[in-house]
């Protein structure tokens, strides 16, 4: 909203304050300055306050002019980077390079529909490669010449896949046809007027085709053929010349099925010619500026001799030849400085792109040759090849110095550059080809190389994602009411919790390293992130400004978790990870160094600390910190003294045998802080940890500490990944490895000797992959989750889905009608583990059993017996389902009754109202895992067809 005029007005106001000796403005002064700006008079006070707090990330209460400018500049710079990153395309570097034996250069690369890469060398060697450049076969199609005779050399080639042929142009003024699969000679057209420099082919109808070639006299030669198969069969029987059935062009055109047209377009050699069937027209180019590129339309009237006027020219040898000259009204001529060496056309985008010796790529509207619509600058050498990839919205170009670039068509910007040093493509460029099927660019020099496009996994079906990569952590800033999420791709995204809309994002936060953990400072204005690069970084996350880097000297091990704590007016950042030591950094305004080192390690940590990687850390005000490691050890530390208060070893699961090797990793720790401050409860269990096989362990911390009790929080025996507690410690939320969340009442649990597990209040599936963050926010009203499935979601504490950050529809957090509830994310509905167990579906039945009539009868009998036991009414209403009075499956009457039974089965995943249930919601795979091949749609069909399926 701030225009240049407003920015100048704010600068003048700061200058006025500076004259009075005031260089830093508090909120009231800043508000008055903003309100005086002409374009900002309608801005709300809450917006000004938000902006002030974002700039004043240190919480000083005042901001300077340079701080304001820095914030605005960095925010807009990161927004531009966000747009660029969303369109980003890149090559995998270095390229796949296959060396070629010494010989003549590769003239052209083609990729026929059969998926084999075909190359032709100037000496006639045709090679067949796999898409990944493994040589399959090669053959020299030119016969050996006797001593004294000049060897034959090729000029270009093009596949003729409809007829399994290969067309090769030669320096002996011939067009030769070979079998594509065996490279056996078929026939040749000889005695052409000039040497065919470049070829193109297109099938124009049933048994019809067009062959186009440009020559050394600037002419475009067109060969229109009908009854192609018959013609090639007849030509193959003709007398041979140099072991090749031969027919001269003059004799060939005497056939009514052959039409030969020759246009004089250019005053220089034709550099490229191509027939575009979508127009239809022939486009040709040359190095002559005044006729650099010509579009010549092919119309049926063109074929008629009376509409062609002949022009006689005298060639260098003195003989005359006939040239078919098109009327100028049927051609469009483009004038380009220094000519055109390569071009491409896209009908869908109505775009023509040219490249040439002046290193520029020009974008044109076809048939509008006066001025290009855009000029792409970036190459430092002549452009040798370009291709429009319409589906991706990109242009690929290669210059003679072996530099490959990817351009964005709409923005006309360069997205990626592959320099020769990075791609390791060396030698003189001779041929290129971009394949949309392979998603790669083939480049021929002294070697043959493949530059593959980087591809990222796309969400399946209708899955909504928040990031393009797995989300490893997320958190909530109460100060700004914003959610911050961090991904494996080192991208930080900021979301508005009120609506779910993305506010801001910045990438490369830790370079190429993943962000593994995060924490907010006490004010909620600064973000601390830890990464696999072993560094902590402190951010003003509203504009992507890195204000401090915290790390050890030298190479650092991966950081797994971090925490921000205050102690006696001092603030600290604590990190743990693969280094197996606890690093503590002082967060002080007096610390002005950008790169900060940790305080000296505690002596107890050096001598008696963890022996394995530390995976998690938890803080209990004022002075206790607990850490958990890979080997199951938990240590509680006194932060003031740096001494170990107590240490525990995670107990072995009761359900496992002694010989079974367990994963005892402590992945999450949390303190029951309300018990720590109540004297009569302080001796009870007030530390909770995740254990193996879905167990949650409770520990007493005082008096040396001890193990109190445990219970299995995950019925699937999946390891608990994250723990969360409400503010009064009454409800414990647990998240497991497959995306389920279980809620338990723990207010009075582990206070006495009783060992009964706590009451399970609720459970639902939040994600289809491991949950990486679990946060209860906004005074216990909502639950924030993130997962390896690339999504960040917001729930009510009762398990009602509010939405997925990144979805198209916004929500209002205080308006339940805008929530996604009672809907469930599609990928959860169709996942096999989402369905609870059912006694009928639990029966082990193989496909052969179903096909066996005797076995099928037994199964039907069992199902009928189950139906008879419950004796359901003929019609079930919604109240019956809600009350749970019937839990049967009836095979005799398909329709509403079965769908009600299915609905009741599905209802446990979170659906509440049958009237809101759609047929698409019934596409759910049972979670028994014993029948993962049997979906409810199949079950419905199974029911309707009396078990014949």
MIDRENGU-265148 format. One record per residue (C-alpha): residue in three letters; x, y, z. Coordinates in steps of 0.001 Angstrom, whole numbers, plus 500000, padded with zeros to 6 digits. Last residue first. Layout:
BEGIN
ALAXYZ/...
END
This chain:
BEGIN
UNK482406439319492352/UNK479391437016492292/UNK478717437932495913/UNK475024438568495378/UNK475634441336492815/UNK474635444312494956/UNK476734443298497949/UNK479929442789495971/UNK479257446041494149/UNK479047447790497513/UNK482141445921498689/UNK483977446993495535/UNK483106450606496297/UNK484118449940499884/UNK487599448995498692/UNK489038445460498781/UNK492704445246497759/UNK493945446168501231/UNK492244443046502632/UNK494339442098505648/UNK495251445725506200/UNK492147445899508441/UNK492016449546507602/UNK489314449183504987/UNK489788451261501822/UNK487470454209501486/UNK485674455312498340/UNK482510456042500302/UNK483253459772500406/UNK482857459927496627/UNK479261458805497041/UNK478644461852499184/UNK477916462065502901/UNK476436465362504076/UNK473053463783504835/UNK474764461066506875/UNK476044463646509363/UNK479091463158511563/UNK482093462102509464/UNK485217461840511662/UNK486987458552510947/UNK484503456687513126/UNK481764457571510645/UNK483254455259508032/UNK481832452101509594/UNK478546453863510306/UNK478528454968506690/UNK479130451449505470/UNK476150450258507476/UNK474089453144506202/UNK475223452366502667/UNK474143448783503133/UNK470677449828504254/UNK470335452424501485/UNK470936450060498614/UNK471394446315498388/UNK468989443891500061/UNK470202440314500481/UNK473742440954501628/UNK472925442676504896/UNK475861444026506892/UNK475117444695510516/UNK475979447247513179/UNK472538448284514326/UNK471569450253517415/UNK474510452665517021/UNK472446455606518171/UNK473663457678515230/UNK472832454847512823/UNK469381454283514204/UNK468785458025514208/UNK469703458246510533/UNK466990455769509582/UNK467340452095508855/UNK464729450309506743/UNK464010446577506832/UNK464884446404510512/UNK468041444537511445/UNK467952440997512853/UNK471186441316514883/UNK471979437637515077/UNK470510436939511658/UNK472984439294509970/UNK475964437576511569/UNK474609434259510446/UNK474165435630506938/UNK477784436789506903/UNK478969433385508088/UNK476823431665505511/UNK478152433983502833/UNK481712433092503811/UNK480905429387503724/UNK479231429762500330/UNK482277431598499024/UNK484545428787500179/UNK482437426261498295/UNK482276428492495214/UNK486022428971494926/UNK486571432326493210/UNK486494434084496567/UNK488976431610498009/UNK491300432110495025/UNK491254435836495696/UNK492293435262499287/UNK490020435522502299/UNK491388436120505811/UNK488427437257507892/UNK488967440752509356/UNK486386442222506987/UNK483595440546508935/UNK484931441502512377/UNK485589445095511454/UNK488861446964512132/UNK488999450717511793/UNK489389452331508380/UNK492025455046507991/UNK494879452563507667/UNK493962451724504062/UNK494187455340502858/UNK491237456500500763/UNK489670458722503399/UNK492995460175504512/UNK493927461188500953/UNK490581462958500615/UNK490997465167503660/UNK487952464701505948/UNK484724466670505654/UNK482645467378508752/UNK484341469846509089/UNK486052471905506392/UNK485481475043508435/UNK483546478057507144/UNK480420477159509154/UNK482615477012512261/UNK482998480831512138/UNK485663481990514617/UNK488589480735512520/UNK487212482271509378/UNK488281480073506505/UNK489870480687503121/UNK489133478439500144/UNK492052477612497849/UNK493873475350500292/UNK497434476283501269/UNK497084475766504987/UNK494772472800505397/UNK491422473425507010/UNK489254473686510097/UNK489068469935510623/UNK487132469024513766/UNK489220466934516165/UNK487785468213519451/UNK490769470523519975/UNK489644472278516803/UNK491941471526513943/UNK494477473397511796/UNK496574471611509199/UNK500072471817507737/UNK500710469556504742/UNK503771468135502974/UNK502906464454503742/UNK505838464485506204/UNK503470466149508624/UNK502381469302510358/UNK499769469807513071/UNK498161472770514850/UNK495399472182517397/UNK492852474810518374/UNK491005476196521366/UNK493511475510524105/UNK494222479183524790/UNK495114480055521187/UNK497361477116520424/UNK497905473412521079/UNK500928472382519010/UNK501807469032517389/UNK504686468953514927/UNK506298466221512772/UNK503341463897512228/UNK504370460823510220/UNK502355460243507087/UNK498684459981506098/UNK497687462962508209/UNK495128463948510877/UNK493584460583511707/UNK491203460754514599/UNK491064459993518310/UNK488998461138521270/UNK488631460974525045/UNK490775457963525896/UNK490542457511529654/UNK493854457051531407/UNK495393453593531795/UNK494776451832535091/UNK497986451565537116/UNK496923452901540511/UNK499788453789542877/UNK498998457494542974/UNK499421460661540929/UNK500183458893537630/UNK496896460047536059/UNK494786462668537786/UNK494706465289535029/UNK495712462737532393/UNK492570462557530240/UNK493702461156526899/UNK493606462332523256/UNK494894460212520366/UNK496117461662517056/UNK496782459361514096/UNK499269460282511340/UNK501121457020510676/UNK504066457628513036/UNK501997458666516021/UNK500610461842517530/UNK499715462152521221/UNK497526464798522833/UNK497391464820526647/UNK494460466559528292/UNK494303467905531849/UNK497669469655531909/UNK495970472990532731/UNK497481474624529637/UNK496582471712527374/UNK499349469225526701/UNK501209468153523548/UNK503269465080522597/UNK504977464206519303/UNK506296461145517461/UNK504660458252519306/UNK505848454985517782/UNK503198452860516125/UNK501793450096518295/UNK498516450373516341/UNK496730450978519649/UNK498814454163520111/UNK498787455526523662/UNK500049452353525311/UNK500387453143528981/UNK503250453977531317/UNK504014454248535017/UNK506213455845537663/UNK509860455654536538/UNK512107457348539085/UNK513832460619539897/UNK516802461342542120/UNK514728463044544747/UNK512604465034542277/UNK511898464129538641/UNK509087461577538735/UNK508556459993535335/UNK505620459057533112/UNK506091456964529958/UNK503977456942526798/UNK503916453706524810/UNK503319453421521042/UNK505742450587520355/UNK508707452335521996/UNK508514455320524304/UNK507420458938524181/UNK508190460953527291/UNK506192462639530052/UNK507725464477533019/UNK505528465408535946/UNK505153462147537861/UNK504444462804541542/UNK506820464444544037/UNK505732467917542964/UNK502075467118543584/UNK501778468229547245/UNK504048471213546574/UNK502113472472543516/UNK504518474258541134/UNK505834471169539354/UNK502351469667539050/UNK501076472501536882/UNK504145472145534646/UNK503355468648533376/UNK506605468638531392/UNK506999467409527788/UNK509425465168525939/UNK509326463838522365/UNK511301461471520152/UNK512937459300522791/UNK514391456521520671/UNK513899453023522091/UNK513704451240518742/UNK513408447686519912/UNK515449444584519205/UNK513368441503520029/UNK515240438884522037/UNK513709440022525308/UNK510252439589523863/UNK508017442561523349/UNK504608443278524837/UNK505832444868528067/UNK507927447408526169/UNK511431447853527512/UNK511867450728529937/UNK513326454061528766/UNK516474454716530782/UNK516404457578533239/UNK518631460386534443/UNK518426462813537341/UNK519498466313538353/UNK522533466469536076/UNK524538469619536753/UNK524783472816534709/UNK524331474842537873/UNK521663477246536647/UNK520333475013533862/UNK519671472068536173/UNK519496469110533819/UNK517111466177533396/UNK518589463334531354/UNK516535460812529337/UNK518143457746527763/UNK516305455763525093/UNK519322455015522908/UNK518395457754520402/UNK518424460515523002/UNK516129462541525214/UNK516854465896526855/UNK515162467531529853/UNK515713471133530972/UNK514995472532534405/UNK515580476106535638/UNK512440478223535741/UNK510355477058534078/UNK510344473587532538/UNK512096473191529202/UNK511983470250526785/UNK514663468887524423/UNK514568466283521671/UNK516710463963519523/UNK520091463805521239/UNK522389461469519297/UNK524043458829521512/UNK526380458739524508/UNK524507461465526348/UNK526282463394529077/UNK528555462126531832/UNK531916463828531290/UNK531269466620528783/UNK527666467197529832/UNK528575467141533493/UNK531260469755532804/UNK528729472018531135/UNK529788473167527669/UNK531380476588527199/UNK528934479180525798/UNK528017478857522146/UNK529520480879519284/UNK527861483856517560/UNK528119484936513939/UNK526459488347513576/UNK528436489785516463/UNK526624492553518337/UNK525969490804521634/UNK524790493663523863/UNK521220492938522850/UNK521622489528524478/UNK520636486034523435/UNK523207483803525142/UNK523797480572523254/UNK523728477112524846/UNK524853473973523013/UNK523965470613524576/UNK526189467788523386/UNK525532464612521380/UNK526747466319518145/UNK523851464600516398/UNK521409467046517878/UNK520672469494520651/UNK520092473257520722/UNK519451475734523518/UNK518813479447522918/UNK519149481636525977/UNK517567484738527476/UNK518707486485530634/UNK516350488380532924/UNK516796485712535638/UNK516348482757533273/UNK514582482928529916/UNK514202480002527527/UNK514191479344523777/UNK514296475715522648/UNK515968473656519923/UNK515666470223518359/UNK517443467893515909/UNK520518469873514884/UNK522767468065512396/UNK526494468019513151/UNK528725471064512737/UNK531875471495510663/UNK534189474106512091/UNK533408476468514915/UNK530076476042516638/UNK526937477769515449/UNK524492480617515998/UNK523781482893513037/UNK522072486228513705/UNK519655488762512195/UNK518536486795509143/UNK515936489006507465/UNK513123487028505860/UNK510585489882505915/UNK508059488698508498/UNK510419486032509831/UNK512741488506511535/UNK515089485629511839/UNK517577483838514100/UNK519615481049512550/UNK520910477927514221/UNK523563475942512403/UNK524382472222512078/UNK523786472116508315/UNK520872469792509011/UNK518986472773510261/UNK517867474740513277/UNK515485477684513151/UNK514970480524515616/UNK512134482935514909/UNK511787486445516239/UNK508627488379517064/UNK507029485875519454/UNK507981488056522425/UNK509580485160524328/UNK511603484036521316/UNK510067481562518910/UNK511345478025518288/UNK512193475882515267/UNK513351472433514242/UNK514610470384511269/UNK515114472927508499/UNK516557471003505541/UNK519886471992504034/UNK520277473559500564/UNK521048476992501990/UNK519716477151505527/UNK516955479684504838/UNK517223478921501128/UNK513629480117500762/UNK511331482872501938/UNK507609482986502478/UNK504920485494503343/UNK501268485902504246/UNK499781482594503102/UNK496056482484503767/UNK494638480158506446/UNK492016482762507386/UNK492553483631511061/UNK495795481640511375/UNK497494483853508801/UNK500377481836507387/UNK504161482356507223/UNK506241479983505104/UNK509901479061505582/UNK511594477065502792/UNK514718474960503442/UNK513531472195501061/UNK512838469894504015/UNK510197472350505083/UNK509509474994507714/UNK506103476219508916/UNK505169479482510648/UNK501626480089511878/UNK500605483670512553/UNK498569485378515252/UNK501115488224515238/UNK502013488123518944/UNK500700484575519377/UNK503351483270517044/UNK502560479619516292/UNK504892476797515292/UNK505784474354512532/UNK508318471592511942/UNK509568469052509385/UNK507161469767506522/UNK507860467375503638/UNK508500469200500347/UNK506260471158497961/UNK504720472913500951/UNK501152473448502167/UNK499645470518500289/UNK496120469685499176/UNK495645466134497878/UNK493152465906495014/UNK494852463012493284/UNK498442462529494362/UNK500584465478495297/UNK503472466017492884/UNK506938464686493509/UNK509592467136492374/UNK511375467075489023/UNK514736468544488142/UNK515083468673484393/UNK517637466357482837/UNK520641467667480909/UNK521697464761478702/UNK525106464703477001/UNK526671463196473867/UNK530411463803473517/UNK532694465852471292/UNK529603468035471103/UNK526015466777471115/UNK523442468160473551/UNK520248466382474629/UNK517874468407476807/UNK515602466605479253/UNK512078465971480361/UNK512188462521478682/UNK508771462972477083/UNK509207466732476682/UNK512356466081474682/UNK514729468965473916/UNK517199468347471074/UNK520651469720470344/UNK523362469374467657/UNK526948470442466837/UNK528429472283469833/UNK532237472289469901/UNK533753470617472944/UNK532923470353476630/UNK529754469609478603/UNK530726469408482292/UNK527291470777483311/UNK528758473058485978/UNK531806474180483994/UNK529721474416480811/UNK527252476831482442/UNK523705475683483123/UNK521533478770483532/UNK518143478791485218/UNK514965480850485404/UNK515744483514482822/UNK512917486037482592/UNK510300486775479960/UNK507593486780482650/UNK505104484818480547/UNK507583482637478694/UNK509863481738481589/UNK513339480998480237/UNK515588477969480785/UNK519203478338479678/UNK521939476080478320/UNK525517477316477876/UNK527527475145475474/UNK529588478121474113/UNK527554477876470884/UNK524377478857472687/UNK521575476605473933/UNK517959477611474523/UNK514974476130476349/UNK511769478189476474/UNK509336477527479290/UNK505587477505479976/UNK505815473891481189/UNK503155472630478785/UNK504316474929475956/UNK507931473790475913/UNK509283476126473218/UNK512648474976471826/UNK515886476768471039/UNK519182475907469384/UNK522391477603468192/UNK522200480984469899/UNK525367482971469254/UNK527488483596472379/UNK527035485649475565/UNK523501484482476267/UNK521478486535478713/UNK518990488745476942/UNK515446487716476065/UNK513665490207473803/UNK509884490546473845/UNK506907491311471641/UNK509150491602468573/UNK508466494478466158/UNK507381494738462524/UNK506991491079461683/UNK503383490560462801/UNK502463487351460877/UNK503292485272463943/UNK503513487365467142/UNK507165487471467942/UNK509617486662470769/UNK513271487445470126/UNK516162485542471686/UNK519391487512471603/UNK522982486289471147/UNK523535488585468059/UNK524303485499465935/UNK520777484172466051/UNK517689483173467937/UNK514004483291467007/UNK510797482678468960/UNK507279482515467484/UNK504304482484469839/UNK500594481925469322/UNK500582480314472790/UNK498787477156471661/UNK500310477357468148/UNK503898477274469373/UNK506725478105466955/UNK510465477513467110/UNK513552479225465707/UNK517232478750464893/UNK520086480510463037/UNK518360483812462319/UNK519985486823460648/UNK522595489350461777/UNK519839491863462631/UNK516360490382462091/UNK513937491266459290/UNK510876489028459319/UNK509080488133456078/UNK505479486955455921/UNK504393485010452828/UNK501215484520450824/UNK500842488150449673/UNK504317487944448135/UNK503055485543445451/UNK505031482340445646/UNK507860481719443168/UNK508323478235441749/UNK511920478164440509/UNK512903476507437201/UNK516576476006436445/UNK518991477453433939/UNK522537476309433332/UNK525519478677433649/UNK527396476901436431/UNK526841479748438874/UNK523105479604438540/UNK521069481494436050/UNK517564482147437188/UNK514303481524435415/UNK511101482390437175/UNK507957480412436942/UNK504643481586438147/UNK502564479286440294/UNK498783479600440296/UNK498490477663437020/UNK500505474797438504/UNK497974473991441160/UNK499565472840444380/UNK499520476308445889/UNK495744476462445546/UNK495525473854448283/UNK497199476358450631/UNK500680476119452132/UNK501523479391453871/UNK505053480706453777/UNK506523482126456976/UNK509928483695456304/UNK512801484371458669/UNK516054486279458169/UNK514990487600454761/UNK516301491167455102/UNK519008490078457566/UNK520475487222455484/UNK521641484512457922/UNK518745482267456947/UNK515402481019458227/UNK512454478904457126/UNK508895478480458328/UNK506492476350456287/UNK502803476795456976/UNK499696475052458230/UNK499052476632460890/UNK498914473466463040/UNK500877471439460470/UNK504076473354461167/UNK506687472550458489/UNK510279473330459459/UNK513315474828457760/UNK516643475864459273/UNK519819477683458199/UNK518772478169454555/UNK521846479416452738/UNK521705483075451754/UNK519528485388449686/UNK516341483803450983/UNK512855482909449761/UNK513041481195446389/UNK510322478582446539/UNK510466475135444959/UNK507419472903444676/UNK507351469204443812/UNK504094467280443648/UNK504178463483443566/UNK501073461276443263/UNK500583462304439632/UNK503991460763438789/UNK506211462970436622/UNK507719464332439833/UNK509786461156440316/UNK511384461286436853/UNK512795464797437402/UNK513828463962440964/UNK515990461116439726/UNK515217457578440793/UNK517645455156442480/UNK517614451810444246/UNK520809451953446408/UNK523807449641445986/UNK525941452493444586/UNK523266453164441957/UNK520556450537441854/UNK517867449904439283/UNK514301450390440566/UNK512488447869442774/UNK512635450026445934/UNK511000452851444007/UNK507853450750443590/UNK507574449951447299/UNK508306453576448243/UNK505547454736445906/UNK503056452176447185/UNK503670453141450800/UNK503430456868450051/UNK500139456792448187/UNK500400460591448060/UNK503564462657448308/UNK504150466411448510/UNK507840467337448149/UNK508601470930449097/UNK511905472693448444/UNK512688475967450206/UNK515317477948448328/UNK518171480017449740/UNK520622478727447132/UNK522406476341449501/UNK519289474317450206/UNK516289473994452500/UNK514321470761452727/UNK510670469816453119/UNK509043466387452951/UNK505239466295453097/UNK503123463217453730/UNK500107461226452572/UNK499130457615453329/UNK496210458787455459/UNK496860462486456061/UNK499536465172456385/UNK502412463154457872/UNK505284465528458494/UNK508956465620457513/UNK511773468148457863/UNK515215468355456324/UNK518275470590456409/UNK521097471339453964/UNK519730469639450845/UNK522542470162448251/UNK521305471739445025/UNK519115471012441991/UNK518507467413443070/UNK519997464693440889/UNK518899461858443165/UNK515870460616445040/UNK516881457456446921/UNK515626453978447732/UNK515254451438450570/UNK518672450916452099/UNK518805448704455237/UNK519022450742458438/UNK517453447791460328/UNK514706449489462386/UNK514391452742460483/UNK514536451188457014/UNK516427453684454874/UNK515370456442452424/UNK517930458674450732/UNK517573462269449571/UNK520394463072447194/UNK522428466107446130/UNK525823464408446638/UNK526220466266449952/UNK523602463942451372/UNK520136464218452929/UNK518954461286455029/UNK515370460119455485/UNK514742457240457947/UNK511803454913457418/UNK509369452963459585/UNK506429454190457451/UNK504651456273460101/UNK508009456852461823/UNK509619458915459012/UNK512672459999460954/UNK514707463081459876/UNK518270463426458621/UNK520813466114457812/UNK523892466897455698/UNK525478463477455194/UNK528833462819453515/UNK529841460490450677/UNK533518459668450399/UNK535375461036447360/UNK536493458378444911/UNK540235457793444463/UNK540349454561446425/UNK537058452777446233/UNK534186453974448385/UNK532867452143451456/UNK529098452025451589/UNK527200454788453420/UNK524774453571456114/UNK527435453326458835/UNK525811451395461663/UNK525155451789465393/UNK523366449848468099/UNK522118450100471685/UNK524389452775473158/UNK523289453773476662/UNK522299457420476632/UNK519647457652479370/UNK516907457804476690/UNK518402454607475201/UNK520648455145472222/UNK520623454245468511/UNK523534455406466356/UNK523620456246462631/UNK527114456645461142/UNK526885458463457792/UNK530206460361457819/UNK528465463537459032/UNK527195461759462117/UNK523576460871462692/UNK521890460408466082/UNK518786458457467101/UNK517341458409470653/UNK514942455491471076/UNK511539456155472631/UNK509443454425469940/UNK507855457790469112/UNK511054458956467386/UNK513707460952469312/UNK515936462864466923/UNK519476464251467222/UNK521242465989464322/UNK524628466487462728/UNK526900464639465139/UNK530499465598464352/UNK532855463396462298/UNK535041460927464119/UNK536726460203467412/UNK534674457837469486/UNK531959459523471492/UNK532007460092475260/UNK528754459782477173/UNK527858462651479512/UNK524956462693481967/UNK524863466356482970/UNK526350467791486148/UNK523988469108487282/UNK520285468320487247/UNK518665471113485288/UNK516426473684486871/UNK512929475103486769/UNK511531477648489152/UNK508089479071488648/UNK507156479054492338/UNK510737480045493133/UNK510483483195491001/UNK507261484237492728/UNK508824483598496131/UNK511998485438495129/UNK509909488479494238/UNK508234488248497629/UNK511668487946499230/UNK512803491193497587/UNK509589492931498622/UNK510084491993502275/UNK513802492793502168/UNK513263496321500830/UNK510380497211503151/UNK512230495953506246/UNK515499497637505322/UNK513731500953504678/UNK511984500907508068/UNK515176499926509858/UNK517034502724508023/UNK514474505248509261/UNK514823504185512878/UNK512365502199515019/UNK511308502429518646/UNK509631500078521167/UNK512823498103521685/UNK511034494777521010/UNK513838493252518930/UNK511481492653515977/UNK510688496371515731/UNK509945496207512006/UNK507270493540512477/UNK505933495337515549/UNK505524498615513652/UNK503808496882510739/UNK501317495197513073/UNK500636498511514834/UNK500027500253511529/UNK497592497516510512/UNK495761497717513862/UNK495459501493513453/UNK493581500976510190/UNK494829502485506939/UNK492395504925505307/UNK494833507853505471/UNK497575505879503772/UNK497696507403500279/UNK498050511006501399/UNK500604510238504153/UNK499686512049507370/UNK498430508842509030/UNK501836507230508560/UNK503633509997510457/UNK501059509987513290/UNK501428506239513700/UNK505226506482513799/UNK505035509075516560/UNK502615506950518619/UNK504659503789518019/UNK507990505258519060/UNK510214507045516581/UNK514012506881516588/UNK516222509715515342/UNK514905512538517560/UNK517367515441517749/UNK514808518098516762/UNK516238518231513246/UNK515975514429513200/UNK512212514645513804/UNK511874516761510670/UNK514063514343508710/UNK511854511434509813/UNK508811513325508510/UNK510559513977505191/UNK511338510258504863/UNK507695509337505598/UNK506531511727502852/UNK509061510274500396/UNK507751506773501115/UNK504170507960500631/UNK505038509326497197/UNK506837506124496284/UNK503675504212497212/UNK503000502304500430/UNK500000500000500000/
END
